[in-house]
Amino acid sequence: MRLLNTEPVELKYFADNAPQYAILSHTWDEEEVTFQDMEQGRAKDKKGYTKIKNCCSVARDNGYNYVWIDTCCIDKTSSAELTEAINSMYRYYREAEVCYSFLSDISTASDFSQSRWFTRGWTLQELIAPTHMIFFNREWQYLGTKASLGDKISERTGVPQAILSGAESLESASVAQRMSWAASRKTTRLEDRAYSLMGIFDINMPLLYGEGHKAFVRLQEEILRVSDDHSIFAWRHTDTRSDGGLLAETPDAFKDSKNIISWNPFTPYNSPFTVTNKGVHLDAPFIAQAEGGLGLVILHCAEAGSKDQLVGVYLRDPFLTMEHFERCRPQEFTLINLGRFSPSQYPTRNLCIRLRGKVSSRTLGSSVSKDQGLQPGHSTAGDQNSTTDGVEDAEGDEQEKDPQQKLFLAVSKGNEAVVKKLLALSDIDANSMNGDKRTPLSLAAEAGHERIVDLLLNRREVDINSRDKSGLSPLSYAAAMGHEKVVWILLARSDIEANSQDAGKRTAMGQDAIVELLLKAGADPCAVGYDTTPLWCAVVKGDEAMVEALLEYGANTEAKIKEGKTVLFYAVSLGHGSIVRQLLKHGANKEERDEDGWTLLIAAVSIFADTTDSDMLELLLDEGADVEAKDKDGNTPLMHGAWCLTTAKLLLARGAEVNARSKHGVTPLMKAAFYKENADVVKLFLEHGADPTAKDESDRTAASQANDEAALILLRGYSEGS
């Protein structure tokens, strides 16, 4: 690191074993002194030099010969040095003997909390990391220390005094709490809102200026790799335009999460997260809602002081498979008292939840009001079959029908209001059977009355697996009638017998061939419903037999369903190689592109490049995929895969152009050089004739963008030899 000698004021470099030093925390003002100013002797001509001179003077008076100041101790023209410095920033402040906080915009102690210093992103870690910290006003007059001003600092920042003083470790605060401290802070560059938090979470990652909000998403993805704290998902924001991802786009989403603590009442420890290209896999209880596909995941975190109230966030299952979920209703999270639910209503499941991406076309739960969905016995769903028409008929003559008969009649007619009223009676039997041994739940499931199914299931005593004379369960009836959403609600329960058999030894799953039933009845195989087709559903489920049946019935392979993609795109993205071959065999367009101009090959490279499985890439290449087809920004598959040696080798072997250019003049070599620990790919490209002297539209070469020392040495060697 570089340090500034306090007398004379000049820079010195220390490879290791740096001497004791003081460090400055401040907000940038006009004409700050840069590294180049110090090197070229023009530092004294700039306004910012006064701050440097005064800092050195204070340090010298305190017995320190060296100080570190970010403005002039980092060569910001070197992307490699800037990346290293930002990744090391927290350590610099933690290892300093003392930190001087210079509040250039206040004069008196009474204005202390009003300083702009408290609003900046970078100063959060500069506040927490140092052991000793002294505050000065604009005239460099003493205001106090972090210890003496602890109560004011804590009130202003939200950081507990115990953490400020070091009595408690930073790790004792949950992820949500630490994020909340940054919620009101700003940085000049959007990406720095994420980069300024890396030290707070002990994370190292490359800097990608220009990625915008994605920087904060990347930070959270890195946190997931080292933490099992569910509070990272306990956020909400007012922007209703959600991308369906489980991760927040900005620290502002954690503004209301300052009291959310990690808490797991189910097991002594949280299962670790598993992050894949499909999302994050976590084990957590899940409460299904009446509207098919909507539910609440119960996170292992709670509000401090209310550990009986766990945090829940809304998810939707766009495919109705209980396999892949996405977040919805991001403007809220909910506190849930599990004592009001039976354990079978919130079974622990392994959920795969999308981390980021475009919102799906289906808008499950978008119309559910805030007050719905958490009250046992209160439905959250819209049910087109439920109505209050004929309530009087259902109630009928009090002398002619007893409550049990009224319940059967109300369920049959879909009269939700009457069912709710009758279920509130103390002597009503929700498990009563008619002459065919059918229960109210059995009748509601057969009729597809989602709201009524939910009302009945909220009764603890209701038997979800009741059988009629034919041995048919409510699930059997719902599946046979094609009520997919009712099937989904039933399967969401932990006490469901999904493989139960009727009197004819048939299981409900054997009858759950809804698409096949429709086809045999003459339904249009190209029909679109809920922005999907039967073929799309079969592809997503990976059902090769159903895909083949639909293709034989003439299903349209070119229909663009969700996000402007065809079923072939989904088959490639999900890694269903056999189905990809089926679709291509039936004439699917192998040169299809999505809304971003991505080809099938680019999508496959982006998804499977970091895996050991190159089968999908080889399949597409064997089928004649264009290895030079570019996306909207002019990036080729080789550029997308420039960080993976196996993928790069495969594409080069198939004829990829190593000196291709994007719209911005970027080459595959520049892409490869940017990634850390990627020297093998850089070497591969150079050996295949990549031009190390090529420049992009910003006049940058691969060497100037390199973030890896080994790659930089290779690039310099080839440049000098060219």
C-alpha positions in Angstrom: 0.0 0.0 0.0 1.0 3.6 -0.4 1.3 5.9 2.6 1.8 9.6 2.8 4.8 10.8 4.8 3.7 13.5 7.2 7.0 15.4 6.9 7.9 16.0 4.2 4.5 15.4 2.6 5.3 12.8 0.0 4.1 9.3 -1.0 6.0 6.1 -0.1 5.1 2.6 -1.2 5.3 -0.4 1.2 5.0 -3.9 -0.4 4.4 -5.4 3.1 5.0 -4.7 6.8 3.6 -1.2 6.5 4.5 1.1 9.5 1.9 2.4 11.9 -0.3 4.9 10.3 -3.3 7.2 10.8 -6.1 7.2 8.2 -8.6 9.9 7.0 -12.3 9.6 6.6 -13.9 12.5 4.8 -16.3 13.6 2.0 -14.8 14.7 -1.3 -14.9 18.4 -2.1 -13.7 20.5 -5.0 -10.2 20.0 -6.3 -9.2 16.9 -4.3 -5.5 16.0 -4.7 -5.0 12.9 -6.7 -2.1 10.4 -7.0 -1.0 12.1 -10.2 -1.0 15.5 -8.6 1.4 14.2 -5.9 3.7 12.5 -8.4 3.8 15.5 -10.8 4.4 18.2 -8.1 1.1 20.1 -8.5 -0.6 19.1 -5.3 0.0 22.4 -3.5 -1.9 24.2 -6.3 -5.2 22.6 -5.5 -7.7 23.5 -2.8 -7.7 20.0 -1.4 -4.1 20.2 -0.4 -5.1 22.2 2.7 -7.0 19.1 4.0 -4.0 16.9 3.4 -1.6 19.3 5.1 -3.8 19.6 8.2 -4.3 15.9 8.4 -0.6 15.3 8.2 -0.1 18.0 10.9 -2.6 16.3 13.3 -1.0 12.9 12.7 2.4 14.2 13.3 1.3 15.9 16.5 -0.1 12.5 17.6 3.2 10.8 16.9 2.4 9.2 13.5 4.8 9.5 10.6 2.4 8.3 8.0 -1.2 8.7 7.0 -3.4 7.1 4.3 -5.8 9.3 2.3 -7.9 7.7 -0.4 -7.8 10.7 -2.8 -4.0 10.6 -3.3 -2.8 7.1 -2.1 -4.6 5.2 -4.9 -3.8 5.4 -8.6 -7.3 5.5 -9.9 -6.2 5.4 -13.5 -5.2 1.7 -12.9 -8.3 -0.5 -12.8 -6.3 -3.3 -11.2 -5.0 -1.0 -8.4 -8.4 0.5 -7.8 -10.0 -2.9 -7.6 -7.4 -4.1 -5.1 -7.8 -0.9 -3.0 -11.5 -1.1 -2.8 -11.4 -4.8 -1.9 -8.9 -3.9 0.8 -10.5 -0.7 2.1 -12.1 -2.1 5.2 -8.8 -3.7 6.2 -7.0 -0.4 5.7 -9.3 1.3 8.2 -9.4 -1.6 10.6 -5.6 -1.8 10.8 -5.0 2.0 11.2 -3.9 3.2 14.6 -6.4 6.0 14.5 -9.0 7.3 12.1 -9.5 11.1 11.7 -13.0 11.9 10.6 -13.0 15.4 9.0 -16.5 17.0 8.9 -15.9 19.8 6.4 -19.5 21.2 6.6 -20.0 21.8 10.3 -18.4 24.1 12.9 -20.1 23.3 16.2 -20.8 20.1 18.0 -24.5 20.9 17.9 -24.5 20.4 14.2 -22.6 17.1 14.4 -25.5 14.8 13.3 -26.3 17.1 10.4 -23.0 16.6 8.6 -23.1 15.3 5.0 -20.5 12.7 6.2 -23.4 10.6 7.7 -25.1 10.4 4.3 -22.3 9.0 2.2 -22.0 5.3 1.3 -18.2 4.9 1.9 -18.2 6.4 5.4 -20.2 3.5 6.8 -17.3 1.1 6.8 -15.0 3.9 7.7 -17.1 4.4 10.8 -17.3 0.7 11.8 -13.8 -0.6 11.0 -11.5 1.6 13.1 -10.8 0.8 16.7 -10.1 4.5 17.5 -11.8 7.4 15.8 -11.6 11.2 16.4 -14.0 13.7 14.8 -12.9 17.2 13.7 -14.9 20.2 12.5 -14.2 22.3 9.4 -11.4 24.2 11.3 -9.9 20.9 12.4 -11.0 21.5 15.9 -11.7 18.5 18.2 -15.3 17.4 18.4 -15.0 14.1 20.2 -14.3 10.4 19.7 -16.4 7.5 18.5 -16.6 6.4 22.1 -17.6 9.8 23.6 -20.1 10.5 20.8 -21.4 6.9 20.6 -25.0 7.7 21.5 -25.3 10.4 18.9 -23.6 8.3 16.2 -25.8 5.3 16.9 -29.0 7.4 16.8 -28.0 9.0 13.6 -26.7 5.8 11.8 -28.8 3.0 13.3 -25.5 1.1 14.1 -25.8 -0.2 17.7 -23.3 1.3 20.2 -22.1 -2.2 21.1 -20.8 -2.7 17.6 -19.4 0.8 17.4 -17.4 0.2 20.6 -16.3 -3.3 19.6 -18.1 -4.9 22.5 -20.0 -7.0 20.0 -18.7 -8.2 16.7 -20.0 -6.9 13.4 -21.1 -10.4 12.6 -23.6 -10.4 15.5 -25.8 -8.1 13.4 -27.9 -9.9 10.8 -27.5 -9.3 7.1 -30.7 -7.3 7.0 -29.6 -5.1 9.9 -26.3 -4.3 8.2 -28.0 -3.5 5.0 -30.4 -1.2 6.8 -27.5 1.0 7.9 -26.7 1.7 4.3 -30.4 2.3 3.2 -30.2 6.1 3.4 -26.7 6.5 2.1 -25.7 7.6 -1.3 -22.6 7.4 -3.5 -21.6 9.3 -6.6 -21.5 6.2 -8.7 -24.4 3.8 -8.4 -22.2 0.7 -8.3 -20.3 2.1 -5.2 -23.4 1.5 -3.1 -22.6 -2.2 -3.4 -18.8 -1.9 -3.5 -18.7 0.2 -0.3 -20.4 -2.6 1.6 -18.0 -5.4 0.6 -15.9 -4.9 3.8 -19.0 -4.9 6.0 -19.7 -8.5 4.8 -16.1 -9.6 4.3 -16.7 -10.0 0.6 -14.2 -9.7 -2.3 -15.4 -9.4 -5.9 -14.3 -7.7 -9.1 -15.5 -4.1 -9.9 -17.7 -3.7 -13.0 -18.5 0.0 -13.4 -21.4 0.3 -15.7 -23.4 -2.6 -14.4 -25.7 -0.3 -12.3 -28.0 -2.1 -9.8 -26.6 -5.4 -10.8 -23.6 -4.7 -8.6 -25.8 -4.9 -5.5 -27.4 -8.1 -6.7 -23.9 -9.5 -7.3 -22.9 -8.5 -3.7 -25.9 -10.4 -2.3 -25.1 -13.5 -4.4 -21.6 -13.5 -2.9 -23.0 -13.2 0.6 -25.2 -16.2 -0.1 -22.1 -18.2 -0.7 -20.7 -17.6 2.8 -23.8 -17.1 4.9 -27.0 -19.0 5.8 -28.8 -15.9 7.1 -32.3 -15.8 5.8 -32.7 -12.1 6.7 -31.0 -11.2 3.4 -34.4 -11.9 1.9 -36.3 -9.7 4.4 -36.7 -6.6 2.4 -39.4 -4.6 0.7 -39.7 -1.6 -1.6 -42.4 0.5 -3.1 -41.5 0.0 -6.7 -44.1 -2.4 -8.0 -42.1 -3.3 -11.1 -40.5 -6.4 -9.7 -38.2 -8.6 -11.7 -39.4 -11.6 -9.8 -36.1 -12.1 -8.1 -35.5 -12.9 -4.5 -32.7 -10.3 -4.1 -33.1 -6.6 -3.6 -31.9 -4.1 -6.2 -30.8 -1.5 -3.8 -29.9 -1.1 -0.1 -33.0 1.2 0.2 -35.2 -2.0 0.2 -33.8 -2.8 3.7 -34.9 0.6 5.2 -37.5 -1.1 7.4 -35.4 -4.1 8.3 -33.2 -2.7 11.1 -34.9 -4.9 13.7 -34.9 -8.1 11.7 -32.7 -10.8 13.4 -31.7 -14.3 12.3 -33.9 -16.8 14.2 -34.7 -20.4 13.5 -37.2 -22.1 15.9 -37.4 -25.3 13.9 -33.8 -26.6 14.0 -30.5 -25.6 15.8 -29.0 -24.4 12.6 -30.0 -23.2 9.1 -29.2 -25.5 6.1 -26.7 -23.7 3.9 -27.9 -22.1 0.7 -27.1 -23.7 -2.6 -26.8 -21.2 -5.5 -27.2 -22.6 -9.0 -28.0 -21.0 -12.4 -31.7 -21.6 -11.6 -31.7 -19.7 -8.3 -31.1 -20.3 -4.7 -32.1 -23.5 -3.0 -33.2 -23.3 0.6 -35.1 -25.4 3.1 -38.0 -23.4 4.6 -41.6 -23.8 5.6 -44.1 -22.9 2.9 -47.8 -21.9 3.3 -49.8 -22.3 0.1 -52.6 -19.8 -0.6 -55.9 -20.4 -2.3 -54.9 -18.8 -5.5 -53.0 -21.4 -7.4 -49.3 -20.7 -7.4 -49.3 -18.1 -4.6 -47.8 -18.8 -1.2 -45.6 -17.6 1.7 -42.1 -18.8 2.4 -41.4 -18.5 6.1 -37.9 -17.2 6.6 -35.7 -18.2 9.5 -35.7 -14.6 10.9 -37.9 -12.5 13.1 -38.4 -9.1 14.5 -36.2 -8.5 17.6 -38.4 -8.9 20.7 -41.1 -10.9 18.8 -39.5 -14.3 18.1 -42.9 -15.9 17.8 -43.5 -13.8 14.7 -41.4 -15.0 11.8 -40.9 -13.1 8.6 -42.7 -14.3 5.5 -42.4 -13.1 1.9 -44.7 -13.9 -1.0 -43.7 -16.3 -3.7 -45.4 -17.6 -6.8 -45.0 -20.9 -8.6 -45.4 -19.8 -12.3 -45.2 -23.4 -13.5 -47.4 -24.9 -10.8 -44.8 -27.6 -10.2 -43.6 -26.8 -6.7 -40.1 -26.8 -8.2 -39.3 -23.2 -9.3 -40.5 -20.1 -7.5 -40.1 -16.3 -7.9 -40.8 -13.5 -5.5 -44.0 -11.4 -5.9 -45.5 -8.5 -4.0 -42.1 -7.0 -3.2 -43.6 -4.0 -1.5 -44.2 -6.0 1.6 -43.0 -8.8 3.9 -45.3 -10.2 6.6 -44.9 -11.2 10.2 -46.5 -14.7 10.7 -47.5 -16.3 14.0 -47.2 -20.0 13.3 -49.3 -20.8 16.3 -52.4 -20.0 14.2 -51.6 -22.7 11.7 -51.4 -26.5 11.9 -47.9 -27.9 11.1 -49.4 -29.6 8.0 -50.1 -26.2 6.6 -46.5 -25.1 6.5 -44.4 -28.1 5.6 -40.7 -27.5 5.2 -39.7 -27.8 1.5 -36.6 -27.4 -0.5 -37.5 -24.4 -2.6 -35.6 -23.2 -5.7 -36.3 -19.4 -5.9 -35.1 -17.3 -8.7 -32.5 -14.7 -7.6 -32.9 -12.3 -10.4 -34.4 -12.0 -13.9 -37.4 -10.8 -15.8 -40.8 -11.0 -14.2 -42.9 -13.8 -15.6 -46.0 -13.0 -17.6 -48.3 -14.7 -15.1 -49.3 -12.2 -12.3 -50.4 -14.6 -9.6 -51.2 -12.8 -6.4 -51.0 -9.3 -7.9 -54.6 -8.5 -6.9 -54.5 -10.0 -3.5 -55.0 -7.4 -0.8 -52.6 -6.8 2.0 -55.0 -8.0 4.7 -55.6 -11.4 3.0 -53.7 -14.6 3.2 -52.7 -14.8 6.8 -55.9 -15.5 8.7 -56.8 -19.1 9.2 -60.2 -19.6 7.6 -59.8 -16.6 5.4 -59.1 -17.2 1.7 -56.7 -15.1 -0.4 -57.7 -16.3 -3.8 -60.0 -15.3 -6.6 -62.3 -18.1 -7.6 -64.3 -17.6 -10.7 -66.6 -20.4 -9.7 -67.4 -19.0 -6.3 -70.4 -16.7 -6.1 -72.9 -15.4 -3.6 -75.7 -16.0 -6.1 -78.3 -18.2 -4.6 -77.3 -17.7 -0.9 -80.9 -17.8 0.0 -81.4 -21.1 -1.8 -78.4 -22.5 0.1 -79.7 -21.4 3.5 -83.2 -22.5 2.6 -85.9 -23.1 5.0 -84.5 -23.4 8.5 -87.1 -26.1 9.3 -86.2 -28.2 6.2 -82.4 -28.3 6.1 -80.0 -29.0 8.9 -76.6 -27.2 8.9 -74.8 -30.3 7.5 -77.2 -30.4 4.5 -76.8 -26.7 4.0 -73.0 -27.1 3.9 -73.2 -29.7 1.1 -75.6 -27.6 -0.9 -73.5 -24.4 -0.4 -70.3 -26.3 -1.5 -72.0 -27.7 -4.5 -73.2 -24.3 -5.6 -69.9 -22.6 -4.8 -71.4 -20.2 -2.3 -68.3 -19.1 -0.4 -70.2 -16.7 1.9 -72.6 -19.4 3.1 -69.8 -22.0 3.5 -67.8 -19.5 5.7 -70.9 -18.8 7.8 -71.6 -22.5 8.3 -68.0 -23.4 9.2 -68.2 -20.8 12.0 -70.9 -22.9 13.7 -69.6 -24.8 16.7 -71.6 -28.0 15.9 -70.7 -28.2 12.2 -68.8 -31.3 11.0 -66.5 -30.4 8.1 -65.7 -34.0 7.6 -69.3 -35.2 7.3 -70.1 -37.5 4.4 -73.1 -37.8 2.1 -74.6 -41.1 0.8 -71.7 -41.7 -1.5 -69.2 -41.0 1.3 -68.3 -37.7 -0.4 -67.0 -35.0 2.0 -67.5 -31.2 1.4 -63.8 -31.1 0.4 -64.3 -33.8 -2.2 -67.2 -31.9 -3.8 -65.3 -28.6 -3.8 -62.2 -30.2 -5.3 -64.2 -31.8 -8.1 -66.0 -28.5 -8.9 -62.8 -26.5 -8.8 -63.9 -24.1 -6.1 -60.5 -22.9 -5.0 -61.7 -20.5 -2.3 -63.9 -23.1 -0.7 -61.1 -25.7 -0.9 -58.9 -23.3 1.0 -61.6 -22.5 3.6 -62.0 -26.2 4.3 -58.3 -26.9 4.5 -57.9 -24.2 7.0 -60.0 -26.3 9.4 -57.5 -28.4 11.4 -59.9 -31.5 11.5 -60.5 -31.7 7.8 -59.3 -35.0 6.3 -57.5 -34.1 3.1 -57.2 -37.8 2.1 -60.8 -38.8 2.7 -62.2 -41.5 0.3 -65.6 -42.0 -1.2 -67.3 -45.3 -2.1 -65.0 -45.6 -5.2 -61.9 -44.9 -3.2 -61.4 -41.5 -4.8 -59.8 -38.7 -2.8 -60.2 -35.0 -3.3 -56.9 -35.0 -5.2 -58.2 -37.7 -7.5 -61.3 -35.6 -8.4 -59.4 -32.4 -8.9 -56.8 -34.1 -11.1 -59.5 -36.0 -13.1 -61.4 -32.8 -13.7 -58.3 -30.9 -14.8 -58.4 -28.3 -11.9 -54.7 -27.6 -11.9 -54.8 -24.9 -9.3 -56.8 -27.0 -6.9 -54.3 -29.9 -7.4 -51.5 -27.4 -6.6 -53.2 -26.3 -3.4 -53.7 -29.9 -2.3 -50.1 -30.9 -3.1 -48.8 -28.0 -1.1 -49.8 -29.7 2.1 -47.4 -32.1 3.8 -50.2 -34.5 4.8 -51.4 -35.2 1.2 -51.2 -38.8 0.0 -50.1 -38.0 -3.6 -49.7 -41.7 -4.5 -52.9 -43.0 -2.9 -54.8 -45.5 -5.0 -58.5 -45.7 -5.7 -60.6 -48.9 -5.8 -59.3 -49.5 -9.3 -55.6 -49.2 -8.2 -55.3 -45.9 -10.0 -53.4 -43.0 -8.5 -54.2 -39.4 -8.7 -50.9 -38.8 -10.4 -51.9 -41.3 -13.1 -54.9 -39.2 -13.7 -53.1 -35.9 -13.7 -52.6 -35.9 -17.5 -54.6 -32.8 -18.0 -53.1 -31.9 -21.3 -53.4 -35.4 -22.6 -57.1 -35.5 -21.6 -57.7 -32.2 -23.5 -56.0 -33.5 -26.6 -57.9 -36.7 -26.7 -61.1 -34.7 -26.4 -60.1 -32.7 -29.5 -58.7 -29.7 -27.8 -56.4 -27.4 -29.8 -52.7 -28.4 -29.0 -51.7 -24.8 -29.9 -54.2 -23.2 -27.5 -52.7 -20.5 -25.3 -53.8 -20.2 -21.6 -52.2 -18.2 -18.8 -49.7 -17.1 -21.5 -48.6 -20.7 -21.9 -49.3 -23.6 -24.2 -49.6 -27.3 -23.4 -46.2 -27.9 -25.2 -44.6 -25.2 -23.0 -45.9 -26.9 -19.8 -44.6 -30.3 -21.0 -41.2 -28.8 -21.8 -40.8 -27.1 -18.5 -41.7 -30.3 -16.7 -39.2 -32.3 -18.8 -41.9 -34.7 -19.8 -40.5 -36.2 -23.0 -43.4 -38.5 -23.6 -45.9 -35.6 -23.3 -43.7 -33.4 -25.6 -43.7 -36.2 -28.2 -47.5 -36.6 -28.0 -48.1 -32.9 -28.4 -45.7 -32.7 -31.3 -47.5 -35.6 -33.0 -50.8 -33.7 -32.5 -49.3 -30.7 -34.3 -48.3 -28.4 -31.5 -46.7 -25.2 -32.7 -43.0 -25.1 -31.8 -42.6 -21.4 -33.0 -45.2 -19.8 -30.7 -43.5 -17.2 -28.5 -44.8 -17.6 -25.0 -43.1 -16.0 -22.0 -40.6 -13.2 -22.4 -40.7 -13.6 -26.2 -39.1 -17.0 -26.1 -40.1 -20.2 -27.9 -40.3 -23.6 -26.2 -36.9 -24.5 -27.7 -35.4 -21.6 -25.7 -36.8 -23.0 -22.5 -35.7 -26.5 -23.3 -32.1 -25.3 -23.8 -32.2 -23.1 -20.7 -33.4 -26.0 -18.5 -30.8 -28.4 -20.0 -33.4 -30.8 -21.4 -31.1 -32.2 -24.2 -33.4 -35.0 -25.3 -36.3 -32.5 -25.6 -34.1 -30.1 -27.6 -33.5 -33.0 -30.1 -37.2 -33.7 -30.2 -38.1 -30.1 -31.0 -35.3 -29.8 -33.6 -36.5 -33.0 -35.2 -39.9 -31.6 -35.6 -38.7 -28.4 -37.3 -38.1 -26.0 -34.4 -36.0 -22.9 -35.5 -32.4 -23.4 -34.3 -31.6 -19.8 -35.1 -34.3 -18.4 -32.8 -33.4 -15.3 -30.8 -35.0 -13.8 -27.7 -35.8 -10.1 -27.0 -32.1 -9.4 -26.1 -30.9 -10.9 -29.4 -29.5 -13.9 -27.6 -29.3 -17.1 -29.7 -29.7 -20.5 -28.3 -26.0 -21.0 -28.3 -25.4 -17.7 -26.4 -28.1 -18.7 -23.8 -26.4 -22.2 -23.4 -23.0 -20.6 -23.0 -24.3 -18.2 -20.3 -26.0 -20.9 -18.4 -23.7 -23.9 -18.6 -20.2 -22.4 -19.0 -19.5 -22.7 -15.3 -20.5 -26.3 -15.2 -18.6 -29.5 -16.2 -21.5 -30.4 -18.5 -20.8 -29.2 -22.1 -23.4 -31.6 -23.6 -25.8 -28.8 -24.4 -23.2 -26.7 -26.1 -22.0 -29.6 -28.2 -25.5 -30.6 -29.1 -26.3 -27.1 -30.5 -23.0 -26.9 -32.3 -23.6 -30.4 -33.8 -27.0 -29.1 -35.0 -25.3 -26.3 -36.8 -25.6 -23.4 -34.4 -23.9 -20.3 -35.7 -20.8 -19.8 -33.6 -20.4 -16.2 -34.7 -24.0 -15.0 -34.2 -24.1 -11.9 -32.1 -26.5 -10.5 -29.6 -27.9 -6.9 -29.6 -24.6 -5.5 -28.3 -22.5 -7.4 -30.8 -21.2 -10.0 -28.4 -20.4 -13.4 -29.8 -20.7 -16.7 -27.9 -17.0 -16.7 -27.3 -17.3 -13.3 -25.6 -20.0 -14.6 -23.3 -17.9 -17.6 -22.5 -14.6 -15.8 -22.2 -14.3 -16.6 -18.5 -14.5 -20.4 -18.8 -11.5 -22.3 -20.2 -13.5 -25.4 -21.2 -16.1 -23.4 -23.1 -13.5 -21.2 -24.8 -11.6 -24.3 -26.0 -14.8 -25.8 -27.4 -15.9 -22.7 -29.2 -12.4 -22.1 -30.7 -12.3 -25.7 -31.8 -15.6 -25.1 -33.6 -14.2 -22.1 -35.5 -15.0 -19.1 -33.2 -13.2 -15.9 -34.3 -10.8 -14.9 -31.6 -10.5 -11.3 -32.8 -14.3 -10.7 -33.2 -15.5 -7.2 -32.1 -18.6 -6.1 -30.3 -20.5 -2.8 -31.1 -18.1 -1.1 -28.6 -15.0 -2.6 -30.1 -14.6 -5.2 -27.3 -12.8 -8.4 -28.2 -12.9 -11.8 -26.5 -9.4 -11.2 -25.1 -10.5 -8.0 -23.4 -13.4 -9.9 -21.8 -11.1 -12.7 -20.6 -8.5 -10.3 -19.2 -11.2 -8.6 -17.1 -11.8 -11.6 -15.0 -9.6 -12.6 -12.0 -7.8 -16.0 -12.1 -8.5 -16.2 -15.8 -5.0 -16.3 -17.1 -5.5 -19.7 -18.7 -8.2 -18.3 -21.0 -6.0 -15.2 -21.8 -3.2 -17.5 -22.7 -5.4 -19.7 -24.8 -6.7 -16.7 -26.8 -3.2 -15.3 -27.3 -2.0 -18.7 -28.6 -4.9 -18.7 -31.1 -3.8 -15.3 -32.5 -5.7 -12.8 -30.3 -4.4 -9.3 -30.9 -3.2 -7.9 -27.5 -2.8 -4.4 -29.0 -6.4 -4.1 -30.1 -8.3 -1.2 -28.5 -12.0 -0.7 -27.8 -14.0 2.5 -28.4 -12.7 3.9 -25.2 -9.1 3.4 -26.4 -8.5 0.6 -23.8 -6.5 -2.5 -24.5 -6.9 -5.9 -22.8 -3.9 -5.1 -20.6 -5.4 -1.9 -19.3 -8.5 -3.8 -18.3 -6.7 -6.8 -16.7 -7.6 -7.7 -13.1 -5.2 -10.6 -12.8 -1.4 -10.3 -12.4 -0.7 -13.5 -14.3 -2.9 -12.4 -17.2 -1.2 -8.9 -17.2 2.2 -10.5 -17.5 1.1 -12.6 -20.5 -0.5 -9.6 -22.2 2.6 -7.4 -21.8 4.8 -10.2 -23.0 2.8 -10.8 -26.2 2.4 -7.0 -26.8 6.2 -6.5 -26.6 6.7 -9.3 -29.0 4.2 -8.2 -31.5 
